Amino acid sequence: MIKLKLDIPKSFLREEERCGHIVTREMKELWAVELDLLSELKRVCEKYNLHFSADSGTLLGAVRHKGFIPWDNDIDIFMLREDYEHLCRIAPKEFKVPYSLVTYKEDCRSSMGFAKLYNLHTTAIENPHINRIQGVFIDIFPLDNVPDEIKLFEQQKKDVFRFARKLGRLTYCTLAYNIKEPAPLVKKIGRVILHSYYLLTKRGSKYGLSLFKAYEVACKRYNTIPTKYVAAISYYTLKTKDLVRRTDFLNPIEVDFEFTKIPIIQHYDEYLKSLYGNYMVFIKGTELHTLFIIDTNKPYVHYLK
């Protein structure tokens, strides 16, 4: 494993059984790199008084396991849009190699409406058909205001999804990537041509940027209106149960997470029950991210060659 800033206890890297699941040394090394990324994110956020919290499976792991869910292979973070955008602005001067905060604006081959904090000296390849940054990462999702009226909320989601799909077709469409997509060959070829036009021409990249701006405008539609709840509307699989109280980010709670600490929202119990029901009942799951290649010793560019 590469040298990390964070001091990793040697005992942490040993293979072990947790909740009937074998956590391999390879998984432990992946976790170690992600915890180092988390530590770097905490350093920057504390410096600029930015607040964030563990999200989804990471939040569940923090509360139920005091660390990773045994079969989970990533860290999910969310933060209010204003703090998220501040983080993105200061990222170039605060995150130095091997750390890199990447959004659509830094990598136009991605349709992400959120950020990934990467370690560029490592490998975590999710899609072997796309030539883009694919180091070990943690996900950082911005939270936007959502309206109280359900109809307005559903319309906002619909608009976000419409732009996200257009952007996804533009950024990800290669024959290899879409080989299993149920679409006529002619349509697939047309999308590949559009994808090539997007990557190779200024006009194409301008069109992609305009789509991304429209996508973000839809996400931030209600951010000037005071609302009780926020949500990761940029993550277009969002459901009504994914809403979070805005005030929960004013004073996050720090809890144990493996051998370090992670902040979580105040009403975590309410949020976790909304997501998972009786979340303390143990149900064995699967890894969220399918990673074709994991290597904590070599950079992703070694494999993309």
Salt bridges, closest charged atoms under 4 A:
GLU16 OE2 - ARG18 NH2 3.17
GLU16 OE2 - LYS28 NZ 2.76
GLU29 OE2 - ARG25 NE 3.08
GLU40 OE1 - LYS5 NZ 3.34
GLU40 OE2 - ARG43 NH2 2.81
ASP74 OD2 - HIS289 NE2 3.01
GLU82 OE2 - ARG246 NH1 2.96
GLU85 OE2 - ARG81 NH1 3.98
GLU85 OE2 - LYS220 NZ 2.93
GLU94 OE1 - ARG43 NH1 3.40
GLU94 OE2 - LYS47 NZ 2.76
ASP107 OD1 - ARG109 NE 3.20
ASP107 OD2 - ARG132 NE 3.86
GLU126 OE1 - LYS116 NZ 3.64
GLU126 OE2 - HIS289 ND1 2.68
ASP139 OD1 - LYS116 NZ 2.84
ASP139 OD2 - HIS289 NE2 3.42
ASP144 OD1 - ARG81 NE 2.76
GLU154 OE1 - LYS157 NZ 3.50
ASP159 OD1 - ARG162 NH2 3.48
ASP159 OD2 - ARG221 NH2 2.80
GLU181 OE2 - ARG191 NH1 2.33
GLU216 OE2 - ARG81 NH1 3.51
ASP248 OD1 - HIS267 ND1 2.64
GLU254 OE2 - LYS42 NZ 3.68
ASP256 OD1 - LYS261 NZ 2.64
GLU258 OE2 - ARG18 NH1 2.97
ASP269 OD2 - LYS273 NZ 3.19
GLU270 OE1 - ARG245 NH2 2.61
